[in-house]
Amino acid sequence: MAENKTKVTEASVEQYIAGIEDDFRRKDCEALIKMMAKATKLKPKMWGAAIVGFGVHKYKYESGREGETCLVGFASRKGDISIYGTGSAPSQEQLLARLGKHKMGKGCLYVGKLKDVDVTVLEQLISESAKAKTT
């Protein structure tokens, strides 16, 4: 069975954030760290080279495949910030309807800038999703 490529590393979250050249993007990522730390009560860790993650979520598919990923996390990508682990919120559809400018992928939420979304709604989405996976 294939093993997940993206795992927790000892890489520095601070160095990853400092390496984001765009000041606005860097500040958005710093805000996401605070938001996710508050929601999970956990410290950030690097998952692979480019994902800042909080906690561990173990999963098992009906096929029997199992693995681990971060409970919630994000990555600064070329066009957007990819936010992972937000699909478990009980009120996900209602929250996404109120979130603001975003795109939803199969496994993550994409936002261009935090100023384009309601950060209170985003924080609730992150918090509900993390809680749903840990209870």
N, C-alpha and C positions, 0 to 999 in steps of 0.2 A: 504494500500500500504506500502511496506517495506521502512524503512528509512535508509539512508546511515549510515554505522557504522563509517566511517572515516570523522571526522569533525575537524574544527580548534579548537585547544586547547590553553591553556595558558602556556604549557610546554616550556622550554627554548631550543631554537635552539642551543645556545652555549653549553649547557650541552650535548645535543644529539651528536654534533660534537666531543666534548671532550671525549665522551664515546667510540668513534671508536678507537679500540686498534692499528690497523695497521697504521703506520705513513703515508705510501704512500696513502692509502685509505682516511685517514683523510684529507690530503692535496688536493686530488682530489675533495673531497666533499666541502672543503673551496673554491676551484676554481669554482666549480659549483654554489655556492652561489653568488660569484661575477658575474659570467656570467649571471645568471638568474636575479639578481638584476639590472644589466645593461640593459638587454633586456626588462624587465617589468617596471623598475623604481619603484619597490615596495620592501618592506622589507619582509624577510622570516618569516614564521610562521610555527609552527608544526601542522600537520594534523594527528590526532591520535598520536600514540607513536613513529612512525618511518618514517614519510614522512615530508620532508622540502618542503613547498609549497609557491608559490607566487601568490597573487591575488585569485579571485574567478571566476569560470566559471560555469554559470547556464546552464543546459541542459534540453531538453525535447525530449523524444523519441516519435516515431509515435504511440506507444502504449498508450501514455498519461503519462507514468512515467516520473517524473522530479526530479532533484536533483542538488546538488552543489559539485564541486570538485575544486582542485586548478587549476589555469590557466596553470601553469607549476610547476614541482617539481621533487624531486628525493628521493630515499631511498637507504641507504647502506645495501645491503642484503648479505647473506653469500658468494655467488659466484661472484656476479656482483653488479654494481650500476644500479638500475632501474630508468630510466628517464621518467617522465610522462608528457603528454600534448604536445608531439611533432608531433602528427599526423595531424595537421591542416595546416602545411606549404604548400603554393601553389606549391612549387618546391620540395616537400618531396622526390619523387623518385630519382630525379637528385642529391639531397644532400646526400641521403643515399648511393647512388652509389659511392660517393666520400669520405664518412665519414671514412672508415677504418674498423677495426675489431669490429663488433657489431652483435647483434641478435635483431630481431624485434618480439615482441609479439603482442597479440591482442590489448593491450592498452598501451604498453610502449616499450621503447628502452632499451636494455641492453648493457652496456659496462663494460669490466673488469677493464681497467685502461685508464685514459685519454691519456696516452702516446701512446696508441694503435689506437687512432683516431685523425683526423684533428680537433683540437679544434676550428679553424676558421669556419669550416663547421658546427660543432656542435652548435656554437654560432648563426650562421645564421639560422639553423633549429629551435632553441629555439625562436629566435626573430620573425621569420616569423610565427611560430605557435601561439605565444602569440598575435601578431598583428591581425592575421586572426580571432581570437576569440573575439577580443575587438572592431572590426570595423563592 
